[in-house]
Amino acid sequence: MFRLSRREFLAGTAAAGMLKAGGLTLADDRPMLHRSIPGSAEQLPIIGLGTARVFNVDDSPELLAPLRAVLKELLDGGGSVIDTAPSYGMAERVVGDLVTGLESGKVFLATKVAANGKEAGLRQIQNSFKDLRTGIVDLYQVHNLRDTKQQLGLLRELQAEGKIRYIGITHYVDSQHDELVDWVRREPMDFLQFNYSIAGRTAEQTLLPLCEDMGVATMINRPFKRGRLFRGVKGKALPEWAADFDCHSWGQFFLKYIAANPAVTNIIPATANPKHMLDNIQAGKGRLPDARQRAKMIQFIDNL
């Protein structure tokens, strides 16, 4: 249903003249929503790209071609954030290879360190810089709270040297939210990455309000609960009232719910399909649901 719902959306928008003939580029040139990084004059487009699993491929042309198209859709649609990690197999190297030659100012690179001890962390970071083919990483994060204190200290050193622009920490399950809260309260950081979706709203209780109060930017992973949200709406028609906030697919429905929370800075759904990237980009354009509409969205999904 994941592919079907998006295929149906693309067919419908093409018929409505939203897509240019012969390609995936949107005729709709509305700007993407941007959110400010707290404490900075910099703004990020709300929709980015995750690379877990989907960018873990070898360098064969047939496997790289759709990923290159995904990056083109991201950038052409006004996005810039690409999130990766050394634990994602070949993803860092693939990102580095594909980004080379692009306008560097258009890409916001985020990666992670997952190691025990300063020396191991530094070795991993050096390898990541090599794979990403860059001398500066926009955002470096401690992956899944591994050796958090030590690695945050290392990242701060590299930030002071000008090799890293922003630092943060990450996790992807609700059970670690309390620990994330503790770290945000006791350690200064620029970003926090965590899971949040319309069917997984634990982050609304503490994490999102805390980050907003503390001036910490947020990056949202698993917005589709690794595809489970699409399986949950299989065979279900998108409600007509979704059009009231410029929503035309289930993917946009799920992403717009998240984007409507003002404490969300960026969302990083992973995809290796340029059509899905195009659909995701659309979620960052046009109107977002208001509080009443978001409550209606929750009720609709919870009652399925």
C-alpha positions as CSV (number, residue, x, y, z in Angstrom):
1,M,0.0,0.0,0.0
2,F,3.0,2.3,0.6
3,R,3.9,2.3,-3.1
4,L,0.3,2.1,-4.3
5,S,-0.8,5.2,-2.4
6,R,2.0,7.2,-3.7
7,R,1.5,5.9,-7.3
8,E,-2.1,6.9,-7.1
9,F,-1.2,10.4,-5.8
10,L,1.3,10.9,-8.6
11,A,-1.1,9.8,-11.2
12,G,-3.8,12.2,-9.8
13,T,-1.5,15.2,-9.6
14,A,-0.1,14.6,-13.1
15,A,-3.7,14.5,-14.4
16,A,-4.3,17.8,-12.6
17,G,-1.3,19.4,-14.2
18,M,0.9,19.5,-11.1
19,L,3.7,17.6,-12.7
20,K,5.7,18.6,-15.8
21,A,5.4,16.3,-18.7
22,G,8.2,13.8,-19.1
23,G,9.5,14.0,-15.6
24,L,9.0,14.3,-11.9
25,T,9.7,17.9,-11.4
26,L,6.9,19.8,-9.8
27,A,5.3,22.6,-11.8
28,D,4.1,23.8,-8.3
29,D,6.9,26.3,-7.3
30,R,5.6,27.1,-3.8
31,P,8.4,27.5,-1.4
32,M,9.0,24.8,1.2
33,L,8.3,25.7,4.9
34,H,11.5,26.6,6.8
35,R,12.1,26.5,10.5
36,S,14.9,28.4,12.4
37,I,17.7,26.6,14.2
38,P,17.4,28.1,17.7
39,G,20.2,30.5,18.6
40,S,21.1,30.8,14.9
41,A,20.0,32.9,12.0
42,E,20.0,29.8,9.9
43,Q,16.8,28.2,8.7
44,L,16.2,24.6,7.5
45,P,13.6,23.3,5.1
46,I,11.1,21.2,7.0
47,I,11.5,18.0,4.9
48,G,14.8,16.3,4.6
49,L,16.1,12.8,3.7
50,G,17.1,9.8,5.9
51,T,19.5,7.2,4.5
52,A,19.2,4.2,6.9
53,R,18.9,0.9,4.9
54,V,17.9,2.6,1.6
55,F,21.4,4.1,0.8
56,N,23.3,1.0,1.8
57,V,24.1,-0.1,-1.7
58,D,27.2,-0.8,-3.7
59,D,28.5,1.6,-6.4
60,S,26.8,-0.1,-9.4
61,P,25.2,2.4,-11.8
62,E,21.8,0.8,-11.7
63,L,21.6,1.1,-7.9
64,L,23.0,4.6,-7.7
65,A,20.7,6.0,-10.4
66,P,17.5,6.1,-8.3
67,L,19.4,7.5,-5.3
68,R,20.9,10.3,-7.5
69,A,17.3,11.0,-8.6
70,V,16.2,11.1,-5.0
71,L,18.8,13.8,-4.2
72,K,17.8,15.8,-7.3
73,E,14.1,15.8,-6.1
74,L,15.2,16.8,-2.6
75,L,17.2,19.8,-3.8
76,D,14.9,20.8,-6.7
77,G,12.0,20.8,-4.2
78,G,13.8,23.1,-1.8
79,G,15.2,20.5,0.7
80,S,18.8,20.3,1.9
81,V,19.1,18.0,4.9
82,I,20.6,14.6,4.4
83,D,21.0,12.4,7.5
84,T,23.3,9.4,7.6
85,A,25.6,7.4,9.9
86,P,28.6,5.0,9.7
87,S,26.3,2.2,11.0
88,Y,24.2,2.5,7.9
89,G,26.6,0.4,5.9
90,M,27.7,2.1,2.7
91,A,25.3,5.0,3.1
92,E,28.0,7.6,4.1
93,R,30.1,6.7,1.1
94,V,27.2,6.7,-1.3
95,V,26.1,10.1,0.0
96,G,29.6,11.5,-0.3
97,D,29.9,10.2,-3.9
98,L,26.5,11.5,-5.0
99,V,26.8,14.9,-3.3
100,T,30.2,15.6,-4.9
101,G,29.7,18.1,-7.6
102,L,26.5,19.5,-6.2
103,E,26.3,23.0,-5.1
104,S,27.8,22.6,-1.6
105,G,25.7,25.4,-0.1
106,K,22.5,23.5,-0.9
107,V,23.3,20.4,1.2
108,F,23.1,20.2,5.0
109,L,25.0,17.1,5.9
110,A,24.2,15.3,9.2
111,T,25.9,12.2,10.5
112,K,26.7,10.4,13.7
113,V,29.3,8.8,15.9
114,A,28.7,5.5,17.7
115,A,31.9,4.4,19.5
116,N,33.2,3.8,23.0
117,G,36.1,6.1,24.0
118,K,37.6,9.2,22.5
119,E,40.2,7.5,20.3
120,A,37.6,5.2,18.8
121,G,35.2,8.0,18.3
122,L,37.9,10.2,16.6
123,R,38.9,7.3,14.2
124,Q,35.3,6.8,13.2
125,I,34.7,10.5,12.7
126,Q,37.8,10.8,10.5
127,N,36.6,7.9,8.4
128,S,33.2,9.6,8.0
129,F,34.8,12.8,6.9
130,K,36.7,10.8,4.3
131,D,33.6,8.9,3.1
132,L,31.5,12.1,3.0
133,R,34.2,13.9,1.1
134,T,34.0,17.0,3.2
135,G,36.1,19.0,5.6
136,I,33.1,20.3,7.5
137,V,30.0,18.5,8.7
138,D,26.9,20.6,9.4
139,L,25.5,18.4,12.2
140,Y,27.3,15.7,14.1
141,Q,25.3,13.6,16.6
142,V,26.0,11.0,19.2
143,H,24.2,8.0,17.9
144,N,21.7,6.3,20.1
145,L,23.2,7.6,23.3
146,R,26.4,5.5,23.0
147,D,29.1,6.8,25.3
148,T,27.3,10.1,25.3
149,K,29.3,12.2,27.7
150,Q,32.7,11.3,26.0
151,Q,31.5,11.7,22.5
152,L,29.7,15.0,23.1
153,G,33.0,16.3,24.6
154,L,34.8,15.2,21.4
155,L,32.2,16.8,19.2
156,R,32.5,20.0,21.1
157,E,36.3,20.0,20.5
158,L,35.8,19.5,16.8
159,Q,33.1,22.2,16.8
160,A,35.5,24.6,18.4
161,E,38.0,23.8,15.6
162,G,35.5,24.7,13.0
163,K,35.1,21.1,11.6
164,I,31.5,20.7,12.9
165,R,28.8,23.4,12.8
166,Y,26.2,21.9,15.1
167,I,26.2,19.0,17.6
168,G,23.4,16.8,19.1
169,I,22.3,13.3,20.2
170,T,19.9,10.8,18.8
171,H,17.6,7.8,19.5
172,Y,14.7,6.2,17.8
173,V,12.5,4.5,20.5
174,D,10.0,5.8,23.1
175,S,11.7,3.9,25.9
176,Q,14.8,6.2,25.6
177,H,12.9,9.5,25.7
178,D,13.4,10.0,29.4
179,E,17.1,9.6,29.0
180,L,17.1,12.1,26.1
181,V,15.2,14.5,28.4
182,D,17.9,14.2,31.0
183,W,20.7,14.9,28.5
184,V,19.0,17.9,27.1
185,R,18.5,19.3,30.6
186,R,22.1,18.9,31.7
187,E,24.2,19.2,28.5
188,P,24.2,22.1,26.0
189,M,23.5,20.9,22.5
190,D,22.1,22.3,19.2
191,F,20.0,19.4,18.0
192,L,18.0,16.4,19.3
193,Q,16.9,13.7,16.9
194,F,14.1,11.2,18.0
195,N,11.1,9.3,16.7
196,Y,7.7,11.0,16.4
197,S,4.6,10.2,14.3
198,I,0.9,10.6,14.3
199,A,0.6,7.1,15.7
200,G,3.6,7.5,18.1
201,R,3.0,10.8,19.9
202,T,5.0,10.2,23.1
203,A,7.4,13.0,22.1
204,E,4.5,15.5,22.5
205,Q,4.4,15.0,26.2
206,T,7.9,16.1,27.2
207,L,10.6,16.1,24.4
208,L,9.1,18.6,22.0
209,P,8.0,21.2,24.6
210,L,11.4,20.8,26.4
211,C,13.3,21.4,23.2
212,E,11.2,24.4,22.4
213,D,11.8,25.8,25.9
214,M,15.6,25.0,25.9
215,G,16.2,26.3,22.3
216,V,17.2,22.9,20.9
217,A,16.4,22.2,17.2
218,T,14.6,18.9,16.6
219,M,15.1,16.3,13.8
220,I,12.4,13.7,13.5
221,N,13.1,10.1,12.5
222,R,10.7,7.2,11.8
223,P,7.8,9.5,10.8
224,F,6.1,6.5,9.1
225,K,7.0,4.0,11.8
226,R,9.1,2.1,9.2
227,G,6.1,1.8,6.9
228,R,3.6,0.5,9.5
229,L,1.5,3.6,9.1
230,F,1.0,2.9,5.4
231,R,0.0,-0.7,6.1
232,G,-2.5,0.6,8.6
233,V,-4.3,2.6,6.0
234,K,-4.3,-0.1,3.3
235,G,-7.5,0.0,1.4
236,K,-8.6,3.2,3.1
237,A,-9.4,6.4,1.2
238,L,-7.7,9.6,2.2
239,P,-10.4,11.7,3.9
240,E,-11.7,14.5,1.7
241,W,-11.2,17.1,4.4
242,A,-7.4,16.5,4.1
243,A,-7.5,18.8,1.0
244,D,-8.3,21.7,3.4
245,F,-4.6,21.7,4.4
246,D,-3.2,20.9,0.9
247,C,-2.8,17.2,1.6
248,H,-3.2,14.8,-1.3
249,S,-1.6,11.5,-0.2
250,W,-1.2,9.4,2.9
251,G,2.5,10.2,3.0
252,Q,1.7,13.9,3.1
253,F,-1.0,13.3,5.7
254,F,1.5,11.7,8.1
255,L,4.2,14.3,7.5
256,K,2.0,17.3,7.7
257,Y,0.8,16.2,11.1
258,I,4.4,16.3,12.3
259,A,5.3,19.5,10.5
260,A,2.4,21.3,12.1
261,N,4.0,21.1,15.5
262,P,6.0,24.3,15.8
263,A,8.7,22.6,17.9
264,V,9.7,20.4,14.9
265,T,12.6,21.7,12.9
266,N,13.2,19.0,10.3
267,I,11.8,15.6,9.4
268,I,13.9,12.9,7.7
269,P,11.9,10.2,6.1
270,A,14.1,7.6,4.4
271,T,13.5,6.7,0.8
272,A,15.3,5.3,-2.3
273,N,12.4,6.1,-4.6
274,P,12.4,9.6,-6.3
275,K,8.6,9.5,-6.6
276,H,8.3,9.1,-2.8
277,M,10.8,11.9,-2.3
278,L,8.6,14.1,-4.5
279,D,5.6,13.2,-2.5
280,N,7.5,13.9,0.8
281,I,8.6,17.3,-0.5
282,Q,4.9,18.2,-1.2
283,A,4.2,17.8,2.5
284,G,6.4,20.7,3.3
285,K,4.5,23.0,1.0
286,G,1.1,24.8,1.3
287,R,-1.1,24.9,4.3
288,L,-0.6,22.8,7.5
289,P,-3.4,21.5,9.7
290,D,-4.4,23.7,12.6
291,A,-5.0,22.3,16.2
292,R,-8.6,21.3,15.4
293,Q,-7.6,19.6,12.2
294,R,-4.8,17.8,13.9
295,A,-7.2,16.4,16.5
296,K,-9.4,15.2,13.7
297,M,-6.4,13.5,12.1
298,I,-5.6,11.7,15.3
299,Q,-9.2,10.6,15.8
300,F,-9.3,9.3,12.2
301,I,-6.0,7.3,12.5
302,D,-6.8,6.0,16.0
303,N,-10.2,4.7,14.9
304,L,-8.9,2.7,12.0
